[in-house]
Amino acid sequence: MVPVPTGQNPAGPFTPADFQLVLLRRMADHNPGPVEDARRRLGASLADMREANKRWQAMIRSPRSRPALSRYRSVLGEPESRTPRRIGDLDCEAWRWPLPLWPSLRFEVLTPAGGGAVWNEWLVRAPEAEAPPLRTVEDLTPWSCTVDEAARAFAPARPLEGTAPTRWGLVFTAPDASGVPREVVAEFTWGLLQRTAVSDPWP
C-alpha cells in the first residue's frame, strides 16, 4: 500500500494523520504487530506517535480545551455523515469520519441531538462495507471486527468494564473450528478487536 504521510509538525496544526497515531498509541499496548505496520504506512516514527499522543492529551486537559465535538471537527474536518439516532428515550446523532488506515471503518462520535457533549467515540463498520463473517473462535483475529459486530455474532454477550475510557470488553460463548463451545473474553480498543482469551473446551 502507498504510505500515507503524516505531515507531522509539533508546532503546526493537529492533523487527521496525527489523530490516527493517537488511536494506534492506545492499541499498541495490546497489539504491537499491526500497530507497527500501520505506523510505517503513515510514514511515522515511534517518536512521532508519542508526540502526537502527548499533544492530544494536552489538548484534552487544557483549561482552554474546546468541547469534545468541536475538537473532533477541528482535527478531522466536517463529518462524512450525520445520522439521527434514538437510544431508549434519548435523541442523539452519530457523526462519522473516514480514516485512511481503516478504509472499511468509520470513526463514530455519538452526541446528544444539537451537539456539544460526546457520549461515545469508537470505530464502527462503514455502511457500504461488508461485515466480516464471524462464526467461530478462529474468526476473531486482531482488527477483524468491532464491538457491536462481535456482540451480534455471538449473542448473548456480556460487557466487561474496560481498563481505560477507550477500551471495552465482552464475554461470550463461541464454537471453535471443530464445533466445541468455548468461553471467549474479547478486548477492544477504540471499538476494534485487539485480542482474545479462549477457555479450554467444556467437559
C-alpha positions in Angstrom: 0.0 0.0 0.0 1.1 3.6 -0.6 2.2 5.3 2.6 0.0 8.0 4.0 2.4 10.8 5.0 1.7 12.4 8.4 2.9 15.9 7.8 3.9 15.7 11.4 4.9 19.1 12.8 4.8 19.6 16.5 4.4 23.3 16.0 1.7 23.0 13.4 -2.0 22.0 13.4 -3.1 18.6 14.7 -3.9 16.6 11.5 -6.1 13.6 10.8 -2.9 11.6 10.4 -1.8 12.7 13.9 -5.2 11.5 15.2 -4.7 8.1 13.7 -1.4 7.9 15.6 -3.3 8.6 18.8 -5.6 5.7 18.1 -2.6 3.5 17.3 -0.8 4.5 20.5 -3.7 3.0 22.6 -3.8 -0.1 20.5 -0.1 -0.7 20.8 -0.4 -1.8 24.5 -2.3 -5.0 23.3 -1.4 -5.4 19.7 2.1 -4.1 18.7 2.4 -6.0 15.5 -0.4 -4.5 13.4 0.3 -1.1 15.0 3.9 -1.2 13.9 2.8 -2.0 10.3 0.2 0.8 10.4 2.6 3.3 11.8 5.0 2.6 8.9 2.2 3.1 6.4 1.8 6.6 7.9 5.5 7.2 7.5 5.7 8.0 11.2 8.3 7.1 13.8 7.8 6.0 17.4 8.8 9.5 18.4 6.0 10.9 16.1 3.5 8.6 17.7 4.5 9.6 21.2 4.5 13.3 20.3 1.0 13.0 18.7 -0.4 11.3 21.8 1.3 13.9 24.1 -0.2 16.8 22.1 -3.7 15.1 22.1 -3.6 14.7 25.8 -2.5 18.3 26.3 -5.5 19.4 24.1 -7.9 17.3 26.2 -6.6 18.5 29.5 -6.0 22.2 28.7 -8.2 24.6 30.7 -8.9 26.3 27.4 -9.8 23.0 25.7 -12.7 23.1 23.2 -15.8 20.9 23.8 -15.1 17.4 22.6 -17.2 17.5 19.5 -15.6 20.8 18.4 -12.2 19.3 18.9 -13.0 16.4 16.6 -14.3 18.8 14.0 -11.2 20.9 14.2 -9.0 17.9 13.7 -11.0 15.7 11.3 -13.0 18.4 9.5 -16.7 18.1 8.7 -18.1 14.6 9.1 -18.8 12.3 6.2 -22.3 11.8 7.7 -24.5 12.9 10.5 -27.3 10.4 11.3 -30.2 10.9 13.8 -30.5 8.0 16.3 -32.7 7.2 19.2 -31.4 5.2 22.2 -34.2 4.5 24.6 -35.8 7.8 25.4 -32.8 9.9 24.2 -32.5 11.5 20.8 -28.9 11.7 19.6 -26.8 12.0 16.5 -24.0 9.8 15.1 -21.2 11.7 13.4 -18.8 9.7 11.3 -15.4 10.3 9.7 -13.3 8.1 7.3 -9.8 7.3 8.3 -7.3 6.1 5.7 -5.8 3.4 7.9 -9.1 1.7 8.2 -11.0 2.2 4.9 -13.8 -0.2 5.8 -14.4 1.5 9.1 -15.5 5.0 10.3 -14.7 6.9 13.4 -18.0 7.5 15.1 -18.9 10.0 17.7 -22.3 9.8 19.4 -23.6 13.1 20.7 -26.9 14.5 22.0 -29.2 16.0 19.5 -27.9 19.5 19.0 -24.3 18.6 19.6 -22.0 19.6 22.4 -21.1 16.7 24.7 -19.8 13.3 23.4 -21.3 10.2 24.8 -19.3 7.6 22.9 -16.3 7.5 20.4 -15.1 4.5 18.6 -14.6 2.7 15.3 -17.6 1.2 13.5 -18.1 -0.6 10.2 -18.8 1.8 7.2 -22.4 1.5 6.0 -21.2 0.3 2.5 -18.6 -2.1 3.8 -19.4 -5.8 4.2 -19.1 -7.0 7.8 -16.7 -10.0 8.3 -18.1 -13.5 8.8 -17.9 -14.3 12.5 -18.8 -17.9 13.1 -16.0 -19.4 15.2 -13.2 -18.5 17.6 -10.8 -18.6 14.7 -12.6 -15.8 13.0 -11.8 -13.5 15.9 -8.4 -12.2 14.7 -6.9 -8.8 15.7 -8.6 -5.9 14.0 -11.2 -8.2 12.4 -14.3 -6.8 13.9 -15.9 -4.1 16.0 -17.6 -4.4 19.4 -21.1 -4.4 18.0 -20.3 -7.0 15.4 -18.9 -9.4 17.9 -21.8 -8.8 20.3 -24.3 -9.6 17.5 -22.5 -12.6 16.1 -22.1 -14.3 19.5 -25.2 -13.1 21.4 -25.8 -13.0 24.2 -22.5 -11.2 25.1 -21.8 -9.8 28.5 -20.0 -6.4 28.6 -16.9 -6.0 30.8 -15.6 -2.8 32.3 -12.7 -1.6 30.3 -9.3 -0.7 31.8 -9.4 2.7 30.2 -12.1 5.0 28.7 -11.2 3.9 25.2 -11.3 0.2 26.0 -14.2 -2.3 26.1 -14.5 -6.0 26.9 -17.0 -8.7 26.0 -17.5 -12.2 27.4 -19.4 -14.7 25.2 -19.6 -18.3 24.0 -18.3 -19.2 20.5 -17.6 -22.6 18.9 -14.1 -23.5 17.8 -13.4 -24.9 14.3 -14.5 -28.3 15.4 -17.7 -27.0 16.9 -16.7 -27.2 20.6 -18.1 -24.3 22.6 -15.6 -22.1 24.3 -15.8 -19.1 26.6 -14.2 -16.1 25.0 -13.0 -12.9 26.6 -12.5 -10.3 23.8 -10.8 -7.0 24.4 -11.4 -3.9 22.2 -9.6 -0.5 21.9 -11.5 2.4 20.2 -14.1 -0.3 19.4 -11.8 -2.5 17.4 -10.9 -6.1 18.4 -7.3 -6.3 19.8 -7.0 -9.8 21.4 -9.0 -12.7 22.8 -8.6 -15.2 25.7 -10.2 -18.5 25.0 -11.1 -21.1 27.6 -10.4 -24.9 27.4 -13.2 -27.0 25.9 -16.1 -27.7 28.1 -16.0 -31.1 29.7 
